[in-house]
Amino acid sequence: MKFVCNDCQQVMEFVDNAPSEDGGSMAISYTCPSCGRGISMITNPGETQMVRSLGVTIGHEALSAQPEPMAMIRDALAGGTPATTAPTGPDPVWTETALKRLAAAPTFVQGMVRRLYTDYARQKGYAEITPAVMTEARDALGMTGM
Ligand SMILES: [Zn+2]
């Protein structure tokens, strides 16, 4: 997927994408390298799910090569809890060190990672999320680099 600046006929450069906190829509931003004009594409939950289910890679999205977590992310972005075992109980608390480690991840995946790890910890019955829990969740979910 590419965007071309109408004035310059230049392929616009991907800037960032960010899953929103409501878990459905997604903003994808591009700028023209020639004139600097910027555009953002906002998808609604259904469109996000459609794009992802087609296996389209958006921008620099690094997680698209991971089928299993993507299926969970797809469900999360579709606006509901994952279709797997419905998590129950209160949200686990993120410790300060865990949050620091999360902050080291690329901005556009932090929301998804946070949601996935929180769900994982809740399903495991953990009261808090520490770096050790993050490592465990990362391995269990087949993620890398978080
Ligand atoms: Zn331009």
Backbone and ligand atoms as CSV (ligand in chain L), in Angstrom:
chain,resi,resn,atom,element,x,y,z
A,1,MET,N,N,0.854,-1.193,0.000
A,1,MET,CA,C,0.000,0.000,0.000
A,1,MET,C,C,0.884,1.236,0.000
A,2,LYS,N,N,0.659,2.136,-0.950
A,2,LYS,CA,C,1.463,3.345,-1.035
A,2,LYS,C,C,0.560,4.554,-1.277
A,3,PHE,N,N,1.030,5.695,-0.838
A,3,PHE,CA,C,0.336,6.940,-1.132
A,3,PHE,C,C,1.279,7.821,-1.917
A,4,VAL,N,N,0.728,8.511,-2.912
A,4,VAL,CA,C,1.538,9.387,-3.752
A,4,VAL,C,C,1.009,10.815,-3.599
A,5,CYS,N,N,1.941,11.763,-3.424
A,5,CYS,CA,C,1.563,13.164,-3.314
A,5,CYS,C,C,1.086,13.653,-4.686
A,6,ASN,N,N,-0.119,14.231,-4.726
A,6,ASN,CA,C,-0.674,14.677,-6.009
A,6,ASN,C,C,0.149,15.788,-6.654
A,7,ASP,N,N,0.710,16.656,-5.847
A,7,ASP,CA,C,1.460,17.790,-6.390
A,7,ASP,C,C,2.825,17.364,-6.912
A,8,CYS,N,N,3.482,16.493,-6.206
A,8,CYS,CA,C,4.888,16.171,-6.511
A,8,CYS,C,C,5.061,14.831,-7.226
A,9,GLN,N,N,4.020,14.015,-7.248
A,9,GLN,CA,C,4.151,12.655,-7.790
A,9,GLN,C,C,5.253,11.880,-7.076
A,10,GLN,N,N,5.398,12.165,-5.787
A,10,GLN,CA,C,6.390,11.457,-4.975
A,10,GLN,C,C,5.666,10.434,-4.109
A,11,VAL,N,N,6.288,9.273,-3.940
A,11,VAL,CA,C,5.735,8.293,-3.016
A,11,VAL,C,C,5.938,8.828,-1.599
A,12,MET,N,N,4.859,8.892,-0.851
A,12,MET,CA,C,4.950,9.442,0.494
A,12,MET,C,C,5.619,8.452,1.432
A,13,GLU,N,N,6.285,9.010,2.434
A,13,GLU,CA,C,7.030,8.161,3.362
A,13,GLU,C,C,6.197,7.856,4.598
A,14,PHE,N,N,6.235,6.599,4.979
A,14,PHE,CA,C,5.524,6.164,6.179
A,14,PHE,C,C,6.113,6.836,7.422
A,15,VAL,N,N,5.272,7.357,8.265
A,15,VAL,CA,C,5.749,8.017,9.480
A,15,VAL,C,C,5.501,7.155,10.711
A,16,ASP,N,N,4.264,6.814,10.940
A,16,ASP,CA,C,3.957,6.098,12.178
A,16,ASP,C,C,2.564,5.506,12.046
A,17,ASN,N,N,2.302,4.461,12.793
A,17,ASN,CA,C,0.916,4.073,12.959
A,17,ASN,C,C,0.697,3.783,14.415
A,18,ALA,N,N,-0.472,3.978,14.865
A,18,ALA,CA,C,-0.742,3.855,16.285
A,18,ALA,C,C,-2.112,3.257,16.510
A,19,PRO,N,N,-2.140,2.099,17.165
A,19,PRO,CA,C,-3.442,1.556,17.539
A,19,PRO,C,C,-4.039,2.456,18.621
A,20,SER,N,N,-5.291,2.754,18.534
A,20,SER,CA,C,-5.891,3.649,19.510
A,20,SER,C,C,-6.307,2.870,20.739
A,21,GLU,N,N,-6.544,3.601,21.811
A,21,GLU,CA,C,-6.846,2.941,23.083
A,21,GLU,C,C,-8.213,2.265,23.066
A,22,ASP,N,N,-9.104,2.677,22.192
A,22,ASP,CA,C,-10.414,2.022,22.204
A,22,ASP,C,C,-10.367,0.657,21.515
A,23,GLY,N,N,-9.204,0.313,21.012
A,23,GLY,CA,C,-8.988,-1.047,20.556
A,23,GLY,C,C,-9.535,-1.356,19.186
A,24,GLY,N,N,-9.958,-0.363,18.420
A,24,GLY,CA,C,-10.535,-0.677,17.136
A,24,GLY,C,C,-9.881,0.054,15.994
A,25,SER,N,N,-9.885,1.360,16.063
A,25,SER,CA,C,-9.394,2.112,14.929
A,25,SER,C,C,-7.873,2.238,14.976
A,26,MET,N,N,-7.302,2.654,13.853
A,26,MET,CA,C,-5.856,2.750,13.762
A,26,MET,C,C,-5.541,3.942,12.858
A,27,ALA,N,N,-4.540,4.723,13.249
A,27,ALA,CA,C,-4.130,5.857,12.438
A,27,ALA,C,C,-2.785,5.554,11.793
A,28,ILE,N,N,-2.706,5.779,10.477
A,28,ILE,CA,C,-1.475,5.517,9.746
A,28,ILE,C,C,-1.077,6.823,9.057
A,29,SER,N,N,0.134,7.314,9.337
A,29,SER,CA,C,0.530,8.625,8.838
A,29,SER,C,C,1.665,8.532,7.827
A,30,TYR,N,N,1.577,9.390,6.798
A,30,TYR,CA,C,2.610,9.474,5.772
A,30,TYR,C,C,2.926,10.950,5.534
A,31,THR,N,N,4.169,11.239,5.116
A,31,THR,CA,C,4.470,12.592,4.671
A,31,THR,C,C,5.153,12.527,3.315
A,32,CYS,N,N,4.988,13.610,2.534
A,32,CYS,CA,C,5.650,13.712,1.248
A,32,CYS,C,C,7.082,14.190,1.476
A,33,PRO,N,N,8.070,13.459,0.963
A,33,PRO,CA,C,9.459,13.849,1.182
A,33,PRO,C,C,9.817,15.123,0.415
A,34,SER,N,N,9.023,15.481,-0.576
A,34,SER,CA,C,9.335,16.632,-1.396
A,34,SER,C,C,8.754,17.927,-0.829
A,35,CYS,N,N,7.436,17.956,-0.565
A,35,CYS,CA,C,6.832,19.197,-0.097
A,35,CYS,C,C,6.469,19.141,1.383
A,36,GLY,N,N,6.584,17.983,1.987
A,36,GLY,CA,C,6.350,17.895,3.427
A,36,GLY,C,C,4.894,17.762,3.812
A,37,ARG,N,N,4.025,17.675,2.830
A,37,ARG,CA,C,2.603,17.522,3.155
A,37,ARG,C,C,2.378,16.170,3.838
A,38,GLY,N,N,1.534,16.156,4.832
A,38,GLY,CA,C,1.288,14.922,5.560
A,38,GLY,C,C,-0.148,14.473,5.423
A,39,ILE,N,N,-0.344,13.183,5.423
A,39,ILE,CA,C,-1.711,12.659,5.450
A,39,ILE,C,C,-1.804,11.570,6.500
A,40,SER,N,N,-2.976,11.350,6.999
A,40,SER,CA,C,-3.216,10.247,7.921
A,40,SER,C,C,-4.427,9.476,7.456
A,41,MET,N,N,-4.303,8.166,7.524
A,41,MET,CA,C,-5.442,7.327,7.199
A,41,MET,C,C,-5.955,6.751,8.506
A,42,ILE,N,N,-7.230,6.935,8.770
A,42,ILE,CA,C,-7.828,6.388,9.987
A,42,ILE,C,C,-8.754,5.245,9.578
A,43,THR,N,N,-8.507,4.080,10.134
A,43,THR,CA,C,-9.392,2.962,9.827
A,43,THR,C,C,-10.336,2.750,11.004
A,44,ASN,N,N,-11.531,2.303,10.719
A,44,ASN,CA,C,-12.431,1.928,11.812
A,44,ASN,C,C,-12.175,0.459,12.143
A,45,PRO,N,N,-12.765,-0.043,13.241
A,45,PRO,CA,C,-12.448,-1.422,13.662
A,45,PRO,C,C,-12.642,-2.454,12.564
A,46,GLY,N,N,-13.732,-2.338,11.801
A,46,GLY,CA,C,-13.992,-3.319,10.749
A,46,GLY,C,C,-12.940,-3.263,9.658
A,47,GLU,N,N,-12.545,-2.044,9.299
A,47,GLU,CA,C,-11.535,-1.894,8.248
A,47,GLU,C,C,-10.184,-2.397,8.718
A,48,THR,N,N,-9.868,-2.118,9.985
A,48,THR,CA,C,-8.601,-2.593,10.537
A,48,THR,C,C,-8.540,-4.106,10.461
A,49,GLN,N,N,-9.650,-4.726,10.853
A,49,GLN,CA,C,-9.689,-6.185,10.861
A,49,GLN,C,C,-9.590,-6.726,9.438
A,50,MET,N,N,-10.261,-6.051,8.495
A,50,MET,CA,C,-10.240,-6.512,7.113
A,50,MET,C,C,-8.825,-6.434,6.553
A,51,VAL,N,N,-8.185,-5.278,6.771
A,51,VAL,CA,C,-6.828,-5.096,6.261
A,51,VAL,C,C,-5.906,-6.162,6.833
A,52,ARG,N,N,-6.034,-6.400,8.140
A,52,ARG,CA,C,-5.148,-7.366,8.783
A,52,ARG,C,C,-5.460,-8.791,8.347
A,53,SER,N,N,-6.738,-9.105,8.172
A,53,SER,CA,C,-7.066,-10.478,7.811
A,53,SER,C,C,-6.621,-10.788,6.391
A,54,LEU,N,N,-6.419,-9.739,5.587
A,54,LEU,CA,C,-5.897,-9.952,4.246
A,54,LEU,C,C,-4.383,-10.136,4.267
A,55,GLY,N,N,-3.791,-9.958,5.445
A,55,GLY,CA,C,-2.354,-10.139,5.566
A,55,GLY,C,C,-1.567,-8.968,5.018
A,56,VAL,N,N,-2.208,-7.803,4.905
A,56,VAL,CA,C,-1.511,-6.638,4.387
A,56,VAL,C,C,-0.596,-6.074,5.465
A,57,THR,N,N,0.627,-5.792,5.088
A,57,THR,CA,C,1.546,-5.172,6.024
A,57,THR,C,C,1.411,-3.665,5.915
A,58,ILE,N,N,1.156,-3.017,7.033
A,58,ILE,CA,C,0.982,-1.577,7.035
A,58,ILE,C,C,2.249,-0.927,7.567
A,59,GLY,N,N,2.853,-0.076,6.751
A,59,GLY,CA,C,4.035,0.653,7.194
A,59,GLY,C,C,5.124,-0.302,7.638
A,60,HIS,N,N,5.689,-0.010,8.799
A,60,HIS,CA,C,6.785,-0.819,9.306
A,60,HIS,C,C,6.310,-1.854,10.310
A,61,GLU,N,N,5.069,-2.194,10.234
A,61,GLU,CA,C,4.495,-3.110,11.215
A,61,GLU,C,C,5.330,-4.376,11.334
A,62,ALA,N,N,5.924,-4.555,12.491
A,62,ALA,CA,C,6.898,-5.628,12.666
A,62,ALA,C,C,6.254,-6.934,13.081
A,63,LEU,N,N,5.049,-6.874,13.599
A,63,LEU,CA,C,4.456,-8.072,14.182
A,63,LEU,C,C,3.721,-8.925,13.159
A,64,SER,N,N,3.615,-8.438,11.924
A,64,SER,CA,C,2.758,-9.123,10.975
A,64,SER,C,C,3.259,-10.509,10.618
A,65,ALA,N,N,4.522,-10.788,10.893
A,65,ALA,CA,C,5.070,-12.097,10.560
A,65,ALA,C,C,4.728,-13.137,11.629
A,66,GLN,N,N,4.064,-12.702,12.692
A,66,GLN,CA,C,3.756,-13.615,13.786
A,66,GLN,C,C,2.280,-13.984,13.722
A,67,PRO,N,N,1.955,-15.131,13.163
A,67,PRO,CA,C,0.536,-15.454,12.960
A,67,PRO,C,C,-0.267,-15.547,14.247
A,68,GLU,N,N,0.266,-16.162,15.265
A,68,GLU,CA,C,-0.528,-16.411,16.471
A,68,GLU,C,C,-0.880,-15.122,17.221
A,69,PRO,N,N,0.116,-14.288,17.570
A,69,PRO,CA,C,-0.240,-13.023,18.234
A,69,PRO,C,C,-1.110,-12.143,17.352
A,70,MET,N,N,-0.885,-12.188,16.033
A,70,MET,CA,C,-1.693,-11.335,15.163
A,70,MET,C,C,-3.165,-11.715,15.246
A,71,ALA,N,N,-3.436,-12.996,15.375
A,71,ALA,CA,C,-4.827,-13.413,15.489
A,71,ALA,C,C,-5.445,-12.815,16.740
A,72,MET,N,N,-4.661,-12.783,17.818
A,72,MET,CA,C,-5.171,-12.208,19.060
A,72,MET,C,C,-5.334,-10.701,18.924
A,73,ILE,N,N,-4.344,-10.062,18.271
A,73,ILE,CA,C,-4.420,-8.618,18.074
A,73,ILE,C,C,-5.632,-8.290,17.221
A,74,ARG,N,N,-5.864,-9.118,16.196
A,74,ARG,CA,C,-7.004,-8.909,15.326
A,74,ARG,C,C,-8.290,-8.906,16.157
A,75,ASP,N,N,-8.409,-9.876,17.045
A,75,ASP,CA,C,-9.597,-9.941,17.889
A,75,ASP,C,C,-9.687,-8.726,18.793
A,76,ALA,N,N,-8.542,-8.329,19.339
A,76,ALA,CA,C,-8.543,-7.185,20.246
A,76,ALA,C,C,-8.937,-5.926,19.486
A,77,LEU,N,N,-8.416,-5.777,18.260
A,77,LEU,CA,C,-8.711,-4.594,17.472
A,77,LEU,C,C,-10.153,-4.602,16.984
A,78,ALA,N,N,-10.741,-5.776,16.897
A,78,ALA,CA,C,-12.121,-5.863,16.447
A,78,ALA,C,C,-13.062,-5.328,17.515
A,79,GLY,N,N,-12.538,-4.962,18.641
A,79,GLY,CA,C,-13.342,-4.257,19.620
A,79,GLY,C,C,-13.847,-5.114,20.760
A,80,GLY,N,N,-13.352,-6.303,20.876
A,80,GLY,CA,C,-13.832,-7.136,21.977
A,80,GLY,C,C,-12.688,-7.870,22.650
A,81,THR,N,N,-13.024,-8.699,23.575
A,81,THR,CA,C,-12.022,-9.546,24.191
A,81,THR,C,C,-11.655,-10.652,23.213
A,82,PRO,N,N,-10.445,-11.176,23.296
A,82,PRO,CA,C,-10.063,-12.265,22.397
A,82,PRO,C,C,-11.051,-13.423,22.481
A,83,ALA,N,N,-11.241,-14.091,21.343
A,83,ALA,CA,C,-12.243,-15.150,21.267
A,83,ALA,C,C,-11.833,-16.377,22.079
A,84,THR,N,N,-10.565,-16.449,22.464
A,84,THR,CA,C,-10.107,-17.558,23.298
A,84,THR,C,C,-10.716,-17.422,24.687
A,85,THR,N,N,-10.184,-18.144,25.649
A,85,THR,CA,C,-10.736,-18.096,26.999
A,85,THR,C,C,-10.932,-16.665,27.472
A,86,ALA,N,N,-12.137,-16.344,27.838
A,86,ALA,CA,C,-12.432,-14.988,28.288
A,86,ALA,C,C,-11.750,-14.727,29.618
A,87,PRO,N,N,-10.891,-13.688,29.649
A,87,PRO,CA,C,-10.211,-13.402,30.902
A,87,PRO,C,C,-11.177,-12.877,31.953
A,88,THR,N,N,-10.962,-13.293,33.169
A,88,THR,CA,C,-11.800,-12.795,34.263
A,88,THR,C,C,-10.894,-12.214,35.334
A,89,GLY,N,N,-11.491,-11.536,36.273
A,89,GLY,CA,C,-10.741,-10.982,37.389
A,89,GLY,C,C,-10.203,-9.605,37.084
A,90,PRO,N,N,-9.612,-8.968,38.100
A,90,PRO,CA,C,-9.116,-7.593,37.945
A,90,PRO,C,C,-7.860,-7.548,37.078
A,91,ASP,N,N,-7.599,-6.397,36.515
A,91,ASP,CA,C,-6.400,-6.224,35.711
A,91,ASP,C,C,-5.142,-6.341,36.573
A,92,PRO,N,N,-4.147,-7.086,36.076
A,92,PRO,CA,C,-2.871,-7.117,36.795
A,92,PRO,C,C,-2.230,-5.728,36.773
A,93,VAL,N,N,-1.454,-5.441,37.793
A,93,VAL,CA,C,-0.801,-4.133,37.897
A,93,VAL,C,C,0.589,-4.197,37.259
A,94,TRP,N,N,0.894,-3.192,36.428
A,94,TRP,CA,C,2.224,-3.116,35.821
A,94,TRP,C,C,3.197,-2.491,36.806
A,95,THR,N,N,4.297,-3.181,37.099
A,95,THR,CA,C,5.304,-2.603,37.981
A,95,THR,C,C,6.081,-1.531,37.218
A,96,GLU,N,N,6.775,-0.692,37.981
A,96,GLU,CA,C,7.505,0.410,37.372
A,96,GLU,C,C,8.587,-0.084,36.403
A,97,THR,N,N,9.278,-1.153,36.793
A,97,THR,CA,C,10.340,-1.673,35.926
A,97,THR,C,C,9.759,-2.278,34.654
A,98,ALA,N,N,8.577,-2.906,34.789
A,98,ALA,CA,C,7.931,-3.475,33.607
A,98,ALA,C,C,7.508,-2.364,32.654
A,99,LEU,N,N,6.987,-1.276,33.208
A,99,LEU,CA,C,6.564,-0.150,32.367
A,99,LEU,C,C,7.753,0.470,31.645
A,100,LYS,N,N,8.897,0.512,32.336
A,100,LYS,CA,C,10.109,1.046,31.709
A,100,LYS,C,C,10.490,0.190,30.510
A,101,ARG,N,N,10.394,-1.126,30.710
A,101,ARG,CA,C,10.748,-2.024,29.617
A,101,ARG,C,C,9.753,-1.875,28.455
A,102,LEU,N,N,8.475,-1.705,28.784
A,102,LEU,CA,C,7.464,-1.502,27.740
A,102,LEU,C,C,7.778,-0.232,26.947
A,103,ALA,N,N,8.229,0.794,27.664
A,103,ALA,CA,C,8.500,2.086,27.020
A,103,ALA,C,C,9.643,1.983,26.008
A,104,ALA,N,N,10.450,0.923,26.119
A,104,ALA,CA,C,11.561,0.744,25.186
A,104,ALA,C,C,11.086,0.164,23.850
A,105,ALA,N,N,9.860,-0.362,23.828
A,105,ALA,CA,C,9.314,-0.924,22.581
A,105,ALA,C,C,8.901,0.221,21.657
A,106,PRO,N,N,8.846,-0.045,20.340
A,106,PRO,CA,C,8.401,1.003,19.412
A,106,PRO,C,C,7.013,1.517,19.814
A,107,THR,N,N,6.841,2.837,19.737
A,107,THR,CA,C,5.603,3.470,20.201
A,107,THR,C,C,4.358,2.803,19.637
A,108,PHE,N,N,4.400,2.471,18.338
A,108,PHE,CA,C,3.167,2.014,17.706
A,108,PHE,C,C,2.758,0.610,18.110
A,109,VAL,N,N,3.635,-0.127,18.807
A,109,VAL,CA,C,3.212,-1.455,19.258
A,109,VAL,C,C,2.947,-1.503,20.762
A,110,GLN,N,N,3.288,-0.426,21.487
A,110,GLN,CA,C,3.169,-0.463,22.950
A,110,GLN,C,C,1.749,-0.784,23.416
A,111,GLY,N,N,0.756,-0.180,22.765
A,111,GLY,CA,C,-0.628,-0.418,23.169
A,111,GLY,C,C,-1.022,-1.877,22.997
A,112,MET,N,N,-0.607,-2.445,21.852
A,112,MET,CA,C,-0.950,-3.844,21.581
A,112,MET,C,C,-0.217,-4.763,22.552
A,113,VAL,N,N,1.079,-4.489,22.751
A,113,VAL,CA,C,1.875,-5.332,23.640
A,113,VAL,C,C,1.300,-5.289,25.055
A,114,ARG,N,N,0.955,-4.069,25.473
A,114,ARG,CA,C,0.413,-3.911,26.817
A,114,ARG,C,C,-0.867,-4.717,26.987
A,115,ARG,N,N,-1.731,-4.647,25.967
A,115,ARG,CA,C,-2.995,-5.371,26.032
A,115,ARG,C,C,-2.766,-6.887,26.058
A,116,LEU,N,N,-1.879,-7.358,25.185
A,116,LEU,CA,C,-1.619,-8.795,25.098
A,116,LEU,C,C,-1.014,-9.327,26.403
A,117,TYR,N,N,-0.045,-8.585,26.947
A,117,TYR,CA,C,0.622,-9.050,28.163
A,117,TYR,C,C,-0.329,-8.977,29.357
A,118,THR,N,N,-1.173,-7.949,29.375
A,118,THR,CA,C,-2.147,-7.834,30.462
A,118,THR,C,C,-3.123,-9.009,30.417
A,119,ASP,N,N,-3.606,-9.325,29.214
A,119,ASP,CA,C,-4.518,-10.467,29.072
A,119,ASP,C,C,-3.827,-11.759,29.493
A,120,TYR,N,N,-2.571,-11.901,29.065
A,120,TYR,CA,C,-1.825,-13.108,29.398
A,120,TYR,C,C,-1.692,-13.254,30.914
A,121,ALA,N,N,-1.282,-12.155,31.564
A,121,ALA,CA,C,-1.073,-12.197,33.019
A,121,ALA,C,C,-2.385,-12.476,33.751
A,122,ARG,N,N,-3.465,-11.892,33.241
A,122,ARG,CA,C,-4.767,-12.092,33.885
A,122,ARG,C,C,-5.182,-13.561,33.783
A,123,GLN,N,N,-4.966,-14.132,32.587
A,123,GLN,CA,C,-5.337,-15.533,32.407
A,123,GLN,C,C,-4.513,-16.449,33.297
A,124,LYS,N,N,-3.262,-16.018,33.574
A,124,LYS,CA,C,-2.384,-16.814,34.422
A,124,LYS,C,C,-2.670,-16.566,35.899
A,125,GLY,N,N,-3.504,-15.572,36.194
A,125,GLY,CA,C,-3.814,-15.261,37.583
A,125,GLY,C,C,-2.745,-14.443,38.278
A,126,TYR,N,N,-1.870,-13.773,37.490
A,126,TYR,CA,C,-0.832,-12.949,38.105
A,126,TYR,C,C,-1.428,-11.628,38.585
A,127,ALA,N,N,-1.026,-11.206,39.780
A,127,ALA,CA,C,-1.535,-9.940,40.323
A,127,ALA,C,C,-0.780,-8.752,39.737
A,128,GLU,N,N,0.495,-8.974,39.381
A,128,GLU,CA,C,1.248,-7.870,38.791
A,128,GLU,C,C,2.120,-8.341,37.635
A,129,ILE,N,N,2.466,-7.404,36.784
A,129,ILE,CA,C,3.300,-7.703,35.624
A,129,ILE,C,C,4.690,-7.142,35.864
A,130,THR,N,N,5.638,-8.055,35.956
A,130,THR,CA,C,7.043,-7.696,36.163
A,130,THR,C,C,7.788,-7.995,34.872
A,131,PRO,N,N,9.056,-7.546,34.764
A,131,PRO,CA,C,9.830,-7.909,33.570
A,131,PRO,C,C,9.888,-9.420,33.347
A,132,ALA,N,N,9.908,-10.197,34.445
A,132,ALA,CA,C,9.937,-11.662,34.299
A,132,ALA,C,C,8.643,-12.170,33.660
A,133,VAL,N,N,7.519,-11.585,34.072
A,133,VAL,CA,C,6.232,-11.976,33.472
A,133,VAL,C,C,6.203,-11.573,32.003
A,134,MET,N,N,6.789,-10.388,31.701
A,134,MET,CA,C,6.842,-9.939,30.302
A,134,MET,C,C,7.618,-10.937,29.450
A,135,THR,N,N,8.740,-11.419,29.982
A,135,THR,CA,C,9.546,-12.394,29.250
A,135,THR,C,C,8.755,-13.676,29.023
A,136,GLU,N,N,8.058,-14.110,30.064
A,136,GLU,CA,C,7.255,-15.324,29.964
A,136,GLU,C,C,6.147,-15.149,28.922
A,137,ALA,N,N,5.464,-14.000,28.985
A,137,ALA,CA,C,4.381,-13.736,28.041
A,137,ALA,C,C,4.924,-13.646,26.619
A,138,ARG,N,N,6.066,-12.986,26.486
A,138,ARG,CA,C,6.665,-12.824,25.158
A,138,ARG,C,C,6.953,-14.192,24.548
A,139,ASP,N,N,7.557,-15.084,25.346
A,139,ASP,CA,C,7.882,-16.419,24.836
A,139,ASP,C,C,6.607,-17.198,24.521
A,140,ALA,N,N,5.620,-17.090,25.424
A,140,ALA,CA,C,4.376,-17.845,25.240
A,140,ALA,C,C,3.613,-17.365,24.003
A,141,LEU,N,N,3.701,-16.063,23.723
A,141,LEU,CA,C,2.940,-15.493,22.604
A,141,LEU,C,C,3.752,-15.481,21.309
A,142,GLY,N,N,5.012,-15.904,21.401
A,142,GLY,CA,C,5.842,-15.952,20.194
A,142,GLY,C,C,6.250,-14.602,19.678
A,143,MET,N,N,6.359,-13.613,20.572
A,143,MET,CA,C,6.777,-12.282,20.155
A,143,MET,C,C,8.298,-12.183,20.263
A,144,THR,N,N,8.838,-11.140,19.649
A,144,THR,CA,C,10.271,-10.909,19.778
A,144,THR,C,C,10.524,-9.459,20.102
A,145,GLY,N,N,11.588,-9.215,20.834
A,145,GLY,CA,C,12.081,-7.864,21.015
A,145,GLY,C,C,11.312,-6.976,21.966
A,146,MET,N,N,10.392,-7.517,22.749
A,146,MET,CA,C,9.652,-6.663,23.688
A,146,MET,C,C,10.169,-6.873,25.088
L,1,ZN,ZN,ZN,4.474,16.720,-2.200
